[in-house]
């Protein structure tokens, strides 16, 4: 999401002489704006969000007013979402609070913006002196990387895989999809992912790294391929691994694995049947139920 934002910022900056960049550098409680939310404001409009509502409207007006004035140094505004707060009221009542940094951006920023937009894992440091400007004892500091923090591997490029890719593309997931079928039409139609590969499922473990930022979603063509995939991945360490299918199919598959000596605790850690139970029927509903489960796992320790 950070890279996508900076790509659009680069496009905006090529046609604008100046803009104001707002970055949420801290948040607490039920704040609608989370760390890393960004908005670029010009006299003609805006790009991105810092949380929405009356607060965002008010700060966009402030940013646009700054464009009528001389160059300004970076500053922050603290916003409390509580009308009983003695100061810094945002105008919202959702509780929580957030801090937004304001930066005066000119075309000279383009080389750095292009680096952020194109380089993987590029570190971005926001402080009171600027963006990626060294500071020994900064008054405030927020650091992020350009790449998406969570990686999801969807194994199965059919209709549900396509729908899930579309839903997750609007969130902070780097999406990779794998299937063993050549020239699959739903794979070719899938323009929501960061990568797509045709692989042999008995080698699928070679294509998926372990890690606490890795989510694995298994939704292959049928029981036989699901069985091959889960046996290759069950002993690896992921943040999440889930399996699509009916309760009966999954029970049969897991009983077979236990009979073959696979660890019961490892099997019990698999989310299966995958997704939150919302009585899903359509492809899109199934995709939303899976996405909701991934979000819950991602945010459970927030």
C-alpha positions in Angstrom: 0.0 0.0 0.0 2.9 2.4 0.8 4.5 1.8 -2.6 1.1 2.2 -4.4 0.5 5.5 -2.6 4.0 6.8 -3.5 3.6 5.8 -7.1 0.4 7.9 -7.3 2.2 10.7 -5.4 4.9 10.7 -8.0 2.3 11.1 -10.8 0.6 13.9 -8.9 3.9 15.7 -8.2 4.9 15.6 -11.9 1.9 17.8 -12.7 1.8 19.9 -9.4 4.5 22.3 -8.2 3.7 21.7 -4.5 1.6 19.5 -2.2 1.1 18.8 1.4 1.8 15.2 2.7 0.0 14.1 5.9 1.2 10.9 7.6 -0.3 9.3 10.7 2.8 8.6 12.8 1.0 7.4 16.0 -2.5 6.2 17.1 -4.2 4.8 20.1 -7.5 3.1 20.9 -10.3 3.2 18.3 -8.8 5.8 16.1 -10.0 5.6 12.5 -6.5 6.6 11.3 -3.7 4.1 11.9 0.0 4.4 11.8 1.2 4.7 8.2 -2.1 6.1 6.8 -1.2 8.9 4.3 -2.9 11.7 2.4 -1.4 14.0 -0.3 -3.3 17.3 -0.7 -3.2 19.7 -3.6 -5.3 22.8 -4.3 -7.4 20.6 -6.7 -7.9 17.6 -4.6 -6.4 14.8 -2.5 -5.0 11.3 -2.6 -5.3 8.6 0.2 -6.8 9.0 3.7 -5.8 9.7 7.3 -9.0 8.3 8.7 -11.9 10.1 7.2 -14.8 12.0 8.8 -14.9 15.6 10.0 -11.3 15.3 11.2 -10.0 14.5 7.7 -12.2 17.3 6.2 -10.8 19.8 8.7 -7.2 18.8 8.1 -7.5 18.8 4.3 -8.8 22.4 4.6 -5.7 23.2 6.8 -3.4 21.6 4.3 -4.9 23.5 1.4 -4.6 26.8 3.3 -0.9 26.0 3.8 -0.4 25.9 0.0 -1.3 29.6 -0.1 1.5 30.4 2.3 5.3 30.3 2.1 7.2 27.1 2.6 6.7 25.5 6.1 8.8 23.2 8.3 7.4 19.8 9.3 5.0 19.9 12.2 2.5 17.6 13.9 -1.1 17.8 15.0 -2.5 15.7 17.7 -6.2 14.7 17.3 -8.4 13.3 20.2 -11.6 11.6 19.1 -13.6 12.7 22.2 -15.7 15.8 22.5 -14.9 16.1 26.2 -11.2 16.5 25.6 -9.9 19.9 26.8 -8.0 20.4 23.6 -7.0 18.8 20.3 -10.6 17.6 19.6 -10.9 16.1 16.2 -14.7 16.5 16.0 -15.2 12.7 16.0 -16.6 10.7 18.9 -15.1 7.2 18.2 -12.6 7.5 21.1 -8.9 7.0 20.6 -6.4 9.5 19.3 -3.9 9.9 16.5 -1.0 12.2 15.5 -0.5 13.5 12.0 2.8 14.8 10.6 2.6 17.5 7.9 5.3 17.8 5.2 5.7 20.5 2.5 6.5 18.6 -0.7 8.0 20.0 -3.9 9.3 18.4 -7.1 12.7 18.0 -5.6 11.2 15.2 -3.5 10.6 13.1 -6.7 13.8 11.1 -6.6 13.1 9.9 -3.0 9.5 9.3 -3.8 10.5 7.2 -6.8 12.8 5.1 -4.6 10.0 4.4 -2.2 7.7 3.5 -5.0 10.1 1.1 -6.7 12.5 -0.4 -4.2 11.6 -3.4 -2.1 11.9 -3.0 1.7 13.1 0.6 1.3 13.1 2.2 4.8 11.2 5.5 5.2 11.9 7.6 8.3 9.5 10.5 9.1 10.8 13.0 11.7 10.6 16.7 12.6 13.4 17.5 10.1 11.8 15.8 7.1 11.5 12.5 5.4 14.7 10.4 5.5 16.6 13.4 6.9 19.1 12.3 9.6 18.3 13.5 13.1 20.3 12.7 16.3 17.5 13.4 18.8 14.3 13.9 16.8 11.3 15.4 18.4 9.1 12.7 16.8 9.9 9.7 14.7 8.0 7.1 12.7 9.7 4.4 10.5 8.1 2.1 8.0 9.2 0.1 4.9 8.0 0.4 1.4 6.9 -3.2 1.0 3.7 -4.7 2.3 4.2 -6.3 5.8 2.1 -9.4 5.3 2.4 -12.0 2.5 -0.4 -14.3 1.5 0.1 -17.4 -0.7 -3.1 -18.6 -2.3 -2.7 -22.2 -3.6 -5.4 -22.6 -6.2 -6.1 -20.2 -9.0 -9.8 -20.9 -9.5 -12.8 -18.6 -9.0 -12.5 -18.4 -5.3 -8.8 -17.6 -5.6 -9.5 -14.8 -8.0 -12.2 -13.4 -5.7 -10.0 -13.6 -2.7 -7.2 -11.9 -4.5 -9.5 -9.0 -5.4 -10.6 -8.6 -1.8 -7.1 -8.8 -0.3 -5.7 -6.3 -2.9 -7.4 -3.5 -1.0 -5.6 -4.4 2.2 -2.0 -4.6 3.4 -1.2 -8.0 1.9 1.4 -8.9 -0.7 -0.5 -11.5 -2.7 1.0 -14.6 -4.5 -1.0 -17.2 -6.2 0.0 -20.7 -7.3 -1.7 -23.4 -9.4 -0.6 -26.6 -11.2 -2.8 -26.0 -14.2 -1.4 -24.4 -17.3 -3.3 -21.5 -19.0 -6.0 -21.4 -16.4 -8.4 -18.7 -17.4 -9.0 -17.4 -13.9 -5.2 -17.2 -13.4 -4.8 -15.2 -16.5 -7.7 -12.9 -15.5 -6.1 -12.3 -12.0 -4.5 -8.9 -12.1 -4.8 -8.3 -8.4 -1.7 -10.3 -7.3 2.0 -9.5 -7.0 3.0 -12.8 -8.6 1.4 -15.9 -10.1 3.2 -19.2 -10.9 2.4 -22.6 -12.3 4.0 -25.2 -10.1 3.9 -28.9 -9.3 2.0 -29.3 -6.0 4.4 -32.0 -4.8 7.1 -29.3 -4.8 4.9 -26.4 -3.5 6.9 -26.1 -0.3 9.8 -24.8 -2.4 7.8 -21.8 -3.4 6.5 -20.6 0.0 8.8 -19.2 2.7 8.3 -19.7 6.4 7.7 -16.7 8.6 5.4 -15.0 11.1 4.3 -12.6 8.3 3.3 -15.5 5.9 -0.3 -16.6 5.4 -1.1 -19.7 3.4 -4.6 -20.4 1.9 -5.1 -23.8 0.4 -8.0 -24.0 -2.1 -6.9 -26.3 -4.9 -9.0 -28.2 -7.4 -10.0 -31.2 -5.1 -9.2 -33.6 -2.4 -6.2 -35.3 -4.0 -4.3 -32.0 -4.6 -5.3 -30.7 -1.2 -3.9 -33.8 0.4 -0.6 -33.4 -1.5 -0.3 -29.7 -0.5 -1.1 -29.9 3.2 1.3 -32.8 3.7 4.1 -30.7 2.1 3.3 -27.7 4.3 2.0 -29.0 7.6 5.4 -29.0 9.3 6.4 -25.5 8.3 6.0 -22.4 10.4 3.5 -19.8 9.2 1.4 -17.1 10.8 -1.7 -18.8 9.3 -2.5 -21.9 7.3 -6.1 -22.6 6.2 -7.8 -25.2 4.1 -11.0 -24.8 2.0 -13.5 -27.6 1.9 -16.4 -29.3 3.6 -16.2 -30.6 7.2 -16.6 -34.2 5.9 -13.7 -33.9 3.4 -11.4 -32.2 5.9 -12.2 -34.8 8.6 -11.4 -37.6 6.2 -8.2 -35.9 5.0 -7.0 -35.3 8.6 -7.8 -38.8 9.8 -5.7 -40.2 6.9 -2.8 -37.9 7.9 -3.0 -38.9 11.6 -3.0 -42.6 10.5 0.2 -41.9 8.5 1.9 -40.4 11.6 1.4 -36.7 11.2 1.4 -34.7 14.4 -2.1 -34.1 15.8 -1.2 -30.7 17.3 0.1 -29.5 13.9 -3.1 -30.7 12.2 -5.2 -28.9 14.9 -3.4 -25.6 14.1 -4.9 -25.6 10.6 -7.9 -23.3 10.1 -10.3 -25.7 8.5 -12.9 -25.4 7.1 -11.3 -22.0 6.3 -13.1 -18.7 6.9 -15.4 -17.2 9.4 -18.9 -18.8 9.4 -21.2 -16.3 7.8 -23.2 -18.9 5.9 -21.3 -18.2 2.7 -22.8 -19.4 -0.5 -21.4 -17.4 -3.4 -17.8 -17.2 -4.5 -17.6 -13.6 -3.3 -19.1 -14.4 0.1 -16.6 -17.2 0.6 -13.7 -14.9 -0.3 -15.0 -12.3 2.2 -15.3 -14.9 5.0 -11.7 -16.0 4.4 -10.4 -12.4 4.2 -12.2 -11.6 7.5 -10.4 -14.6 9.2 -7.0 -13.4 7.9 -7.7 -9.9 9.2 -8.7 -11.3 12.6 -5.5 -13.4 12.8 -3.4 -10.5 11.6 -4.8 -8.0 14.2 -5.3 -10.4 17.2 -2.3 -9.0 19.1 -2.9 -5.4 18.2 
